[in-house]
Amino acid sequence: MCNTHNNPKTTQGESLAHGKAHEKHHNTWSRRSFLSSLGILGGSTFALGGLPIKSLGLSPLTFLNGNSAGNNGRILVMIRLKGGNDGLNTIIPTFDYGTYAANRPQLAIPQNELIALNDAFAMHGNMSSLNSLWDSGQMKVVNNVGYPDHNLSHFESIDVWSSANQDTDSLRSGWLGRYFVDCNPDYQENPPLAPPAVKIGGPESILYYDDNQVDLAINVANAEELATIAGNGELYNVDGILDPCYYGEQVGFLRTMANSTFRYAEVISEAYNLGTNAVNYTTSLGQQLSVVSKMIKGDLGTQLYMVTLNGFDTHVGQSSKHANLLKDLADAVSTFYTDLKADNKDKEVLTMTFSEFGRRVQQNASNGTDHGTSAPVMLFGPGLEGSGILGDNPDLQDLDNAENLKFSTDFRSIYSSVLEYWLCAPSDQVDMILGDNYDRIDLGLTCSPVSSVSRPITQTIGHRAYQRSGQLVIEVSLDRSDNLTIEVFTFLGQHVASVHQGYVLDGIHTFATPIPNLNPLPLVYRITNGKQQVSGKIVMK
């Protein structure tokens, strides 16, 4: 049994001692990934041709010039430490080592195994790979980060961190989703050429949700899935799955929708194949960052990435588990920046860790730690212009009523600083995105473009479809000559016809094809011209 200190203010679910309440928190935590039971990826909104189904009727469609979001050439990589990272065993408070060790007789890191950062703090010994970043001025730690009345539920707290709002019932968008939408207000009618965001590690986080709770990110469960998409242009094989039974039809439909969500498969594949890793990645987090590195080196144009390292809910037997996770983190980040530097891409990338909460100061009876409050946030990259430890020191002797650390830096102050001084969002826009004015922190960041961003050639594809003499007629208007492909599907995703495939000149073209009697199912047509793609729908009568 875990030690709850007999405190009546302990939140239900934060400790193993709460039994089913704790289990319920974990069940709730993963409820967004229910589609995985069908073998379906929980990606960004089900779509054909990259457009949400609700938007299929819009025509004509145009594409944004340039890359997504702010077009300043800067990239933000978020590393989620999933489960609630024990900050006190990550950045150790050597200034009060006696109190720290007294609260953790089995878990305290021995002083001879610590890596000193300054005269008050040290890193866990397994994080030695970060020495090069610290010594070269590319690492900062912000101490004692949290928010008022901290929620100790995995599910609720990660929503707070991802939305930057404590009232998650009233605001279900992500802070970076709102940033993207503010920079691209017509993104639904004019989708960007590059994916707005790429998220590896599962769909649970709402970090890139827009105000309609649509996930703007390309979501994959692991690095291998993204590599599959990059190599094959799709994730699921739907051949032969559309059997007569209802279940088969639904699974086939969902898989087809998931495949077509990746309207960016071609640009992802192109960037993936252009980019090469200069070093070997040897850890689980490293495999995710290796793919991110290839996308960046291949000039994908995506500005926002998130990767996930799971396993930080260390209620039981924490020492070896946590030590291994920190080694994975440190090795992966160090390798990532070594890899980026080989192609002079490191100055373009800022990386930041976040986790739903920290852990208790006092270890529990299972040689682990229960859910806590504040913890350090780590940032990496040459843009930081110097290493250092910011924020007030955590006070291990002045705890709150639940025996947790009292936070001193609101996490939204870090977000504000990153938005304004790294992503170059105007100050008033930052306040609007985060819903209030939060103090900025001097992270050493300066708002100025770090690289030129090329603007791909774009075009408008006008289109309409109608029925004539039992045939489906599709008219297409092009302002540039290129290869043109037109395909027709049922709304369940079953391929019906290939209407055209070949090179066409600019101008207006009309194509017709006989369609079998599939009433009452609507039909979806997909038009691809070069790298552009649009879709529409029609019900044959």
VEXDREN-2710 file (C-alpha; in Angstrom, 1 decimal):
% VEXDREN-2710
k/r/px/py/pz
1/MET/0.0/0.0/0.0
2/CYS/1.2/3.5/-0.8
3/ASN/1.6/6.0/2.0
4/THR/-1.0/8.8/1.7
5/HIS/0.1/10.5/4.9
6/ASN/-3.5/10.2/6.3
7/ASN/-4.2/13.5/4.7
8/PRO/-8.0/14.1/4.2
9/LYS/-7.2/16.6/1.3
10/THR/-5.6/14.0/-0.8
11/THR/-7.3/14.0/-4.2
12/GLN/-9.0/10.7/-5.1
13/GLY/-7.0/8.8/-7.8
14/GLU/-3.6/10.3/-7.2
15/SER/-2.3/7.4/-5.2
16/LEU/-2.3/3.6/-5.6
17/ALA/-3.9/3.5/-2.2
18/HIS/-7.1/4.7/-3.7
19/GLY/-7.5/1.5/-5.5
20/LYS/-10.3/1.6/-8.1
21/ALA/-10.3/5.4/-8.1
22/HIS/-6.7/5.3/-9.3
23/GLU/-7.6/2.7/-11.9
24/LYS/-10.5/4.8/-13.0
25/HIS/-8.2/7.8/-13.6
26/HIS/-6.1/5.7/-15.9
27/ASN/-9.1/4.3/-17.7
28/THR/-10.4/7.8/-18.2
29/TRP/-7.0/9.0/-19.3
30/SER/-7.0/6.7/-22.3
31/ARG/-10.6/7.1/-23.4
32/ARG/-9.8/9.2/-26.4
33/SER/-7.9/6.2/-27.9
34/PHE/-10.9/3.9/-28.0
35/LEU/-10.6/3.4/-31.8
36/SER/-7.4/1.5/-31.2
37/SER/-9.6/-1.5/-30.3
38/LEU/-10.7/-1.6/-33.9
39/GLY/-7.1/-1.3/-35.1
40/ILE/-7.8/2.3/-36.2
41/LEU/-5.5/5.1/-35.6
42/GLY/-7.0/8.1/-33.7
43/GLY/-5.6/10.7/-36.1
44/SER/-6.7/14.1/-37.0
45/THR/-10.2/14.5/-38.2
46/PHE/-11.4/11.7/-40.6
47/ALA/-11.1/13.2/-44.0
48/LEU/-10.9/12.7/-47.7
49/GLY/-8.4/14.7/-49.7
50/GLY/-7.3/16.4/-46.5
51/LEU/-10.7/18.1/-45.9
52/PRO/-13.0/17.4/-43.1
53/ILE/-16.1/15.6/-44.3
54/LYS/-18.2/18.6/-43.3
55/SER/-16.2/20.7/-45.8
56/LEU/-16.4/18.4/-48.8
57/GLY/-18.9/20.5/-50.6
58/LEU/-16.8/23.6/-50.6
59/SER/-15.5/24.6/-54.0
60/PRO/-13.3/26.0/-55.5
61/LEU/-10.5/25.4/-53.1
62/THR/-7.2/27.2/-52.8
63/PHE/-4.1/26.6/-50.8
64/LEU/-2.0/28.9/-48.7
65/ASN/1.3/30.2/-50.0
66/GLY/4.2/29.2/-47.9
67/ASN/4.4/27.0/-44.8
68/SER/2.0/26.7/-41.9
69/ALA/1.7/28.9/-38.9
70/GLY/3.9/31.9/-38.6
71/ASN/6.3/31.3/-41.5
72/ASN/9.3/32.5/-39.6
73/GLY/11.3/29.3/-40.1
74/ARG/11.4/28.3/-36.4
75/ILE/10.4/25.0/-35.1
76/LEU/9.0/24.0/-31.7
77/VAL/9.3/20.4/-30.5
78/MET/7.3/19.4/-27.4
79/ILE/8.5/16.4/-25.4
80/ARG/5.7/15.0/-23.2
81/LEU/6.9/13.1/-20.2
82/LYS/3.8/11.0/-19.8
83/GLY/2.7/10.0/-16.4
84/GLY/3.9/12.8/-14.2
85/ASN/7.7/13.3/-14.0
86/ASP/9.4/13.3/-10.6
87/GLY/11.1/16.7/-10.9
88/LEU/13.0/16.3/-7.6
89/ASN/14.9/13.3/-8.9
90/THR/15.5/14.9/-12.3
91/ILE/16.9/18.3/-11.2
92/ILE/18.0/17.6/-7.6
93/PRO/17.9/20.5/-5.0
94/THR/21.5/20.1/-3.6
95/PHE/21.0/23.4/-1.7
96/ASP/18.7/21.5/0.7
97/TYR/20.0/18.0/0.1
98/GLY/19.4/17.0/3.7
99/THR/15.6/17.6/3.6
100/TYR/15.5/16.0/0.2
101/ALA/17.3/12.8/1.3
102/ALA/15.3/12.6/4.6
103/ASN/12.0/12.5/2.7
104/ARG/13.4/9.9/0.3
105/PRO/15.5/7.3/2.2
106/GLN/15.4/4.8/-0.7
107/LEU/14.9/7.1/-3.6
108/ALA/17.3/10.0/-3.0
109/ILE/20.1/10.0/-5.6
110/PRO/23.5/9.7/-3.8
111/GLN/25.6/12.8/-3.9
112/ASN/28.5/11.1/-5.6
113/GLU/26.2/10.2/-8.6
114/LEU/25.0/13.7/-9.2
115/ILE/26.0/16.0/-12.1
116/ALA/26.4/19.5/-10.7
117/LEU/24.8/22.3/-12.8
118/ASN/25.5/25.1/-10.3
119/ASP/26.0/25.4/-6.6
120/ALA/22.3/24.8/-5.9
121/PHE/21.2/22.1/-8.3
122/ALA/22.4/18.9/-10.0
123/MET/21.1/16.5/-12.7
124/HIS/20.5/12.9/-12.2
125/GLY/23.6/10.9/-13.0
126/ASN/21.9/9.1/-15.9
127/MET/21.5/12.4/-17.7
128/SER/25.2/12.9/-18.5
129/SER/24.5/13.0/-22.2
130/LEU/23.1/16.5/-21.7
131/ASN/26.5/17.8/-20.4
132/SER/27.5/18.9/-23.9
133/LEU/24.3/21.0/-24.3
134/TRP/24.6/22.5/-20.8
135/ASP/28.3/23.3/-21.3
136/SER/27.6/24.9/-24.8
137/GLY/24.8/27.2/-23.5
138/GLN/21.9/25.2/-25.0
139/MET/19.9/24.1/-22.0
140/LYS/17.8/26.0/-19.5
141/VAL/15.7/24.7/-16.5
142/VAL/12.7/26.6/-15.2
143/ASN/12.2/25.5/-11.6
144/ASN/9.0/25.1/-9.5
145/VAL/6.6/25.2/-12.4
146/GLY/2.9/24.6/-11.9
147/TYR/-0.5/26.4/-11.6
148/PRO/-3.0/27.3/-8.8
149/ASP/-5.1/24.6/-7.3
150/HIS/-3.2/21.9/-9.1
151/ASN/-5.3/19.0/-10.5
152/LEU/-3.7/15.7/-9.7
153/SER/-5.7/13.6/-12.2
154/HIS/-3.7/12.4/-15.2
155/PHE/-6.5/13.2/-17.6
156/GLU/-7.6/16.5/-16.3
157/SER/-4.1/17.9/-15.6
158/ILE/-2.7/17.1/-19.1
159/ASP/-5.7/18.9/-20.5
160/VAL/-4.8/21.9/-18.4
161/TRP/-1.2/21.8/-19.7
162/SER/-2.3/21.3/-23.3
163/SER/-5.1/23.9/-23.3
164/ALA/-3.4/26.4/-21.0
165/ASN/-6.7/26.7/-19.3
166/GLN/-7.8/25.3/-16.0
167/ASP/-11.5/25.4/-16.9
168/THR/-11.2/22.5/-19.4
169/ASP/-15.0/22.3/-19.7
170/SER/-15.2/25.7/-21.3
171/LEU/-12.2/25.6/-23.5
172/ARG/-11.3/22.4/-25.3
173/SER/-8.7/23.7/-27.8
174/GLY/-5.0/23.5/-27.4
175/TRP/-2.7/26.5/-26.9
176/LEU/-0.7/25.6/-30.0
177/GLY/-3.9/24.8/-31.9
178/ARG/-5.1/28.3/-31.2
179/TYR/-1.7/29.7/-32.2
180/PHE/-2.0/28.0/-35.6
181/VAL/-5.5/29.1/-36.1
182/ASP/-4.7/32.7/-35.3
183/CYS/-1.9/32.6/-37.8
184/ASN/-4.0/30.9/-40.4
185/PRO/-7.7/32.0/-39.9
186/ASP/-8.9/30.5/-43.2
187/TYR/-7.1/27.2/-42.7
188/GLN/-10.4/25.1/-43.3
189/GLU/-11.0/26.6/-46.7
190/ASN/-7.3/27.1/-47.5
191/PRO/-5.4/24.2/-46.0
192/PRO/-1.6/24.7/-45.7
193/LEU/0.7/22.8/-47.9
194/ALA/2.6/21.3/-44.9
195/PRO/0.9/19.5/-42.0
196/PRO/0.1/22.0/-39.3
197/ALA/1.6/19.7/-36.7
198/VAL/3.0/16.2/-36.3
199/LYS/2.3/14.3/-33.1
200/ILE/4.0/10.9/-32.3
201/GLY/2.9/8.9/-29.3
202/GLY/-0.9/8.7/-29.5
203/PRO/-3.9/11.0/-29.9
204/GLU/-4.7/11.7/-26.2
205/SER/-3.2/15.2/-26.0
206/ILE/-5.4/18.2/-27.1
207/LEU/-2.4/20.3/-27.7
208/TYR/-3.2/21.0/-31.4
209/TYR/-7.0/21.0/-31.2
210/ASP/-8.8/23.9/-32.8
211/ASP/-12.0/25.5/-31.3
212/ASN/-14.1/22.8/-32.9
213/GLN/-12.1/20.1/-31.1
214/VAL/-10.6/19.0/-34.4
215/ASP/-7.0/17.8/-34.0
216/LEU/-4.9/19.7/-36.5
217/ALA/-2.0/17.3/-36.1
218/ILE/-1.0/14.3/-38.1
219/ASN/-1.2/11.6/-35.3
220/VAL/0.8/8.4/-35.2
221/ALA/1.3/6.0/-32.4
222/ASN/5.0/5.5/-32.9
223/ALA/7.9/6.4/-35.1
224/GLU/7.4/3.2/-37.2
225/GLU/3.9/4.3/-38.2
226/LEU/5.1/7.6/-39.4
227/ALA/7.9/5.9/-41.3
228/THR/5.3/3.6/-42.9
229/ILE/3.2/6.6/-44.0
230/ALA/6.4/8.3/-45.3
231/GLY/7.4/5.3/-47.3
232/ASN/4.0/4.0/-48.6
233/GLY/1.7/7.0/-48.6
234/GLU/-0.9/5.1/-46.4
235/LEU/-1.0/3.3/-43.1
236/TYR/-3.7/0.6/-43.4
237/ASN/-4.4/-2.0/-46.0
238/VAL/-8.1/-1.9/-46.9
239/ASP/-8.0/-4.5/-49.6
240/GLY/-10.5/-7.3/-48.9
241/ILE/-11.8/-5.8/-45.7
242/LEU/-15.1/-4.5/-47.1
243/ASP/-17.0/-7.7/-46.6
244/PRO/-20.8/-7.8/-46.5
245/CYS/-21.1/-7.6/-42.8
246/TYR/-21.7/-4.3/-41.1
247/TYR/-18.7/-4.6/-38.9
248/GLY/-16.4/-5.1/-41.8
249/GLU/-17.9/-2.1/-43.7
250/GLN/-17.4/0.1/-40.7
251/VAL/-13.8/-1.0/-40.1
252/GLY/-13.0/-0.6/-43.8
253/PHE/-14.6/2.9/-43.8
254/LEU/-12.6/4.0/-40.7
255/ARG/-9.4/2.7/-42.1
256/THR/-10.0/4.4/-45.4
257/MET/-10.8/7.6/-43.6
258/ALA/-7.6/7.2/-41.5
259/ASN/-5.5/6.6/-44.7
260/SER/-7.0/9.6/-46.4
261/THR/-6.4/11.8/-43.4
262/PHE/-2.8/11.7/-44.5
263/ARG/-3.4/14.0/-47.5
264/TYR/0.1/15.1/-46.6
265/ALA/1.6/11.6/-47.3
266/GLU/3.3/12.9/-50.4
267/VAL/5.0/15.9/-48.8
268/ILE/5.8/13.8/-45.7
269/SER/7.4/11.1/-47.9
270/GLU/9.3/13.7/-49.9
271/ALA/10.8/15.3/-46.8
272/TYR/11.5/11.9/-45.1
273/ASN/13.4/10.7/-48.1
274/LEU/15.3/13.9/-48.5
275/GLY/16.4/14.1/-44.9
276/THR/19.0/11.7/-43.6
277/ASN/20.2/11.0/-40.0
278/ALA/23.9/11.8/-39.5
279/VAL/24.0/9.8/-36.2
280/ASN/22.3/6.6/-34.8
281/TYR/19.4/6.9/-32.4
282/THR/19.4/4.1/-29.8
283/THR/16.4/4.9/-27.5
284/SER/12.6/4.7/-27.8
285/LEU/12.3/8.5/-27.6
286/GLY/15.3/8.7/-30.0
287/GLN/13.4/6.8/-32.6
288/GLN/10.7/9.4/-32.6
289/LEU/13.1/12.3/-32.7
290/SER/15.0/10.6/-35.6
291/VAL/11.9/10.8/-37.7
292/VAL/11.3/14.4/-36.6
293/SER/14.9/15.2/-37.6
294/LYS/14.5/13.7/-41.0
295/MET/11.3/15.8/-41.6
296/ILE/13.1/19.0/-40.5
297/LYS/16.2/18.2/-42.6
298/GLY/13.9/17.4/-45.6
299/ASP/12.3/20.8/-45.2
300/LEU/8.8/19.5/-44.6
301/GLY/7.7/23.0/-43.5
302/THR/5.8/21.9/-40.4
303/GLN/6.6/24.1/-37.4
304/LEU/5.1/22.2/-34.5
305/TYR/6.0/18.7/-33.4
306/MET/5.2/16.6/-30.3
307/VAL/6.9/13.3/-29.2
308/THR/6.1/11.2/-26.1
309/LEU/8.1/9.3/-23.6
310/ASN/5.8/7.1/-21.4
311/GLY/6.3/5.5/-18.0
312/PHE/6.6/8.4/-15.6
313/ASP/3.7/7.3/-13.3
314/THR/6.2/5.8/-10.8
315/HIS/4.1/4.8/-7.8
316/VAL/6.1/1.6/-7.3
317/GLY/9.8/0.7/-7.5
318/GLN/10.7/4.1/-8.9
319/SER/14.5/4.1/-8.8
320/SER/15.4/1.9/-11.8
321/LYS/12.4/2.9/-13.9
322/HIS/12.9/6.6/-13.5
323/ALA/16.7/6.3/-14.0
324/ASN/16.2/4.5/-17.3
325/LEU/13.6/7.0/-18.5
326/LEU/15.9/9.9/-17.8
327/LYS/18.7/8.2/-19.7
328/ASP/16.4/7.7/-22.6
329/LEU/15.4/11.4/-22.5
330/ALA/19.0/12.7/-22.2
331/ASP/20.5/10.4/-24.8
332/ALA/17.6/11.2/-27.3
333/VAL/17.8/15.0/-26.9
334/SER/21.6/15.0/-27.1
335/THR/21.6/12.8/-30.3
336/PHE/18.8/15.0/-31.8
337/TYR/20.8/18.2/-31.6
338/THR/24.0/16.5/-32.8
339/ASP/22.0/15.2/-35.8
340/LEU/20.5/18.6/-36.5
341/LYS/23.8/20.4/-36.2
342/ALA/25.3/18.2/-38.9
343/ASP/23.0/19.9/-41.4
344/ASN/23.1/23.3/-39.7
345/LYS/19.5/22.9/-38.6
346/ASP/20.0/23.0/-34.9
347/LYS/19.5/26.8/-34.6
348/GLU/16.0/26.5/-36.1
349/VAL/14.7/24.2/-33.3
350/LEU/13.6/24.8/-29.7
351/THR/12.7/21.7/-27.6
352/MET/10.7/21.8/-24.4
353/THR/9.6/19.1/-21.9
354/PHE/6.2/19.1/-20.2
355/SER/4.4/16.6/-17.9
356/GLU/1.0/16.6/-16.3
357/PHE/2.4/17.1/-12.8
358/GLY/5.4/16.4/-10.5
359/ARG/5.5/13.9/-7.6
360/ARG/5.3/14.2/-3.8
361/VAL/8.3/15.3/-1.8
362/GLN/8.0/12.2/0.4
363/GLN/8.4/8.8/-1.0
364/ASN/5.6/6.3/-0.4
365/ALA/5.6/2.8/1.2
366/SER/6.1/1.2/-2.2
367/ASN/9.5/2.8/-2.9
368/GLY/7.8/5.2/-5.4
369/THR/6.2/8.6/-5.4
370/ASP/2.6/9.6/-5.7
371/HIS/1.1/12.5/-7.7
372/GLY/2.4/15.9/-6.8
373/THR/2.3/19.4/-8.1
374/SER/5.2/21.6/-9.4
375/ALA/8.2/20.3/-11.2
376/PRO/11.0/21.7/-13.5
377/VAL/10.5/22.3/-17.2
378/MET/13.6/21.8/-19.4
379/LEU/14.3/23.7/-22.7
380/PHE/17.0/22.8/-25.2
381/GLY/18.5/24.5/-28.3
382/PRO/21.1/27.1/-29.4
383/GLY/18.3/29.8/-29.5
384/LEU/18.4/29.9/-25.7
385/GLU/21.7/31.8/-25.9
386/GLY/23.2/30.4/-22.7
387/SER/22.4/27.7/-20.1
388/GLY/21.0/28.4/-16.7
389/ILE/18.4/27.7/-14.0
390/LEU/15.5/30.1/-13.7
391/GLY/12.6/30.6/-11.3
392/ASP/12.5/30.3/-7.5
393/ASN/14.0/27.4/-5.7
394/PRO/11.4/24.8/-4.6
395/ASP/10.9/25.0/-0.8
396/LEU/10.9/21.4/0.5
397/GLN/10.1/22.6/4.1
398/ASP/7.1/24.8/3.3
399/LEU/4.6/22.5/1.7
400/ASP/0.9/23.0/1.0
401/ASN/-1.9/21.4/3.0
402/ALA/-1.6/18.2/0.9
403/GLU/2.1/18.1/1.6
404/ASN/3.0/19.1/-1.9
405/LEU/5.4/21.7/-3.2
406/LYS/4.0/25.2/-3.7
407/PHE/4.6/26.4/-7.3
408/SER/6.2/29.8/-8.0
409/THR/6.2/29.9/-11.8
410/ASP/3.0/29.5/-13.8
411/PHE/3.6/27.3/-16.8
412/ARG/1.7/29.7/-19.0
413/SER/4.5/32.2/-18.4
414/ILE/6.8/29.8/-20.2
415/TYR/4.3/29.4/-23.0
416/SER/4.0/33.2/-23.3
417/SER/7.7/33.6/-23.6
418/VAL/8.0/30.9/-26.2
419/LEU/5.1/32.3/-28.3
420/GLU/6.4/35.8/-28.2
421/TYR/10.2/35.4/-28.3
422/TRP/10.5/32.1/-30.3
423/LEU/7.5/31.9/-32.5
424/CYS/7.3/35.6/-32.8
425/ALA/3.6/36.1/-32.1
426/PRO/2.7/39.7/-31.2
427/SER/2.3/40.3/-27.5
428/ASP/-1.4/41.0/-27.6
429/GLN/-2.0/37.9/-29.7
430/VAL/-0.1/35.9/-27.1
431/ASP/-2.4/37.2/-24.4
432/MET/-5.4/36.3/-26.5
433/ILE/-4.2/32.8/-27.2
434/LEU/-3.5/32.1/-23.5
435/GLY/-6.6/34.0/-22.2
436/ASP/-4.7/36.4/-19.9
437/ASN/-1.5/38.3/-19.5
438/TYR/1.2/36.2/-17.9
439/ASP/4.7/37.4/-16.9
440/ARG/7.3/36.7/-19.6
441/ILE/10.5/34.8/-18.6
442/ASP/13.9/35.8/-19.9
443/LEU/14.8/32.5/-21.6
444/GLY/17.4/34.1/-23.8
445/LEU/15.2/33.8/-26.8
446/THR/15.1/36.6/-29.4
447/CYS/12.4/37.0/-32.0
448/SER/14.1/37.0/-35.4
449/PRO/13.9/34.6/-38.3
450/VAL/16.6/32.0/-38.3
451/SER/16.3/30.8/-41.9
452/SER/14.6/31.7/-45.1
453/VAL/11.4/29.8/-45.9
454/SER/10.8/28.8/-49.5
455/ARG/7.3/29.2/-50.8
456/PRO/6.1/26.3/-52.9
457/ILE/4.2/27.0/-56.1
458/THR/0.5/26.7/-55.5
459/GLN/-2.6/26.7/-57.7
460/THR/-6.4/26.8/-57.5
461/ILE/-8.4/23.7/-58.5
462/GLY/-12.0/24.6/-59.4
463/HIS/-14.4/21.7/-59.6
464/ARG/-18.0/20.6/-59.7
465/ALA/-19.8/17.3/-60.3
466/TYR/-23.3/16.5/-61.6
467/GLN/-25.3/13.6/-63.1
468/ARG/-26.1/13.4/-66.8
469/SER/-27.7/10.4/-68.6
470/GLY/-26.6/8.0/-65.9
471/GLN/-23.1/9.2/-65.9
472/LEU/-21.1/11.1/-63.3
473/VAL/-19.7/14.2/-64.9
474/ILE/-16.8/16.1/-63.3
475/GLU/-15.6/19.5/-64.5
476/VAL/-12.1/20.7/-63.4
477/SER/-10.6/24.1/-63.8
478/LEU/-6.8/24.3/-63.5
479/ASP/-4.5/27.3/-63.7
480/ARG/-1.3/25.1/-64.2
481/SER/-0.5/22.1/-66.4
482/ASP/0.4/19.0/-64.5
483/ASN/-0.5/15.3/-63.9
484/LEU/-4.2/14.9/-63.1
485/THR/-5.8/12.0/-61.3
486/ILE/-9.6/11.7/-60.6
487/GLU/-10.9/8.8/-58.5
488/VAL/-14.4/8.0/-57.1
489/PHE/-15.2/6.2/-53.9
490/THR/-18.3/5.2/-52.0
491/PHE/-18.8/7.0/-48.7
492/LEU/-17.7/3.8/-47.0
493/GLY/-14.3/4.2/-48.8
494/GLN/-14.8/1.5/-51.5
495/HIS/-13.1/2.4/-54.8
496/VAL/-15.6/2.8/-57.6
497/ALA/-13.9/4.2/-60.6
498/SER/-10.7/5.8/-61.9
499/VAL/-12.0/8.6/-64.0
500/HIS/-8.7/10.0/-65.4
501/GLN/-5.0/9.7/-64.9
502/GLY/-2.5/11.6/-67.0
503/TYR/-1.0/14.9/-67.9
504/VAL/-3.4/17.8/-68.8
505/LEU/-2.9/21.4/-69.8
506/ASP/-4.2/24.3/-67.8
507/GLY/-7.8/25.3/-68.5
508/ILE/-11.3/23.7/-68.1
509/HIS/-11.7/20.0/-68.6
510/THR/-14.8/17.8/-68.5
511/PHE/-14.7/14.0/-67.7
512/ALA/-17.6/11.6/-67.6
513/THR/-17.8/8.0/-66.3
514/PRO/-20.7/5.5/-66.0
515/ILE/-21.5/4.7/-62.4
516/PRO/-23.1/1.5/-61.2
517/ASN/-26.3/1.7/-59.2
518/LEU/-25.0/2.3/-55.7
519/ASN/-28.0/4.2/-54.3
520/PRO/-28.5/5.5/-51.7
521/LEU/-24.8/5.8/-50.9
522/PRO/-23.3/9.2/-51.7
523/LEU/-20.1/9.3/-53.8
524/VAL/-16.9/11.0/-53.0
525/TYR/-14.6/12.1/-55.8
526/ARG/-10.9/13.0/-55.2
527/ILE/-8.9/15.2/-57.6
528/THR/-5.1/15.3/-57.5
529/ASN/-3.2/17.7/-59.7
530/GLY/0.5/17.6/-59.0
531/LYS/0.8/18.0/-55.2
532/GLN/-2.6/19.6/-54.8
533/GLN/-5.6/17.6/-53.8
534/VAL/-9.3/18.5/-53.3
535/SER/-12.5/16.4/-52.8
536/GLY/-16.2/16.7/-53.4
537/LYS/-19.4/14.7/-52.9
538/ILE/-22.5/13.9/-55.0
539/VAL/-25.5/11.7/-54.5
540/MET/-26.5/9.9/-57.8
541/LYS/-30.3/9.8/-58.3
END
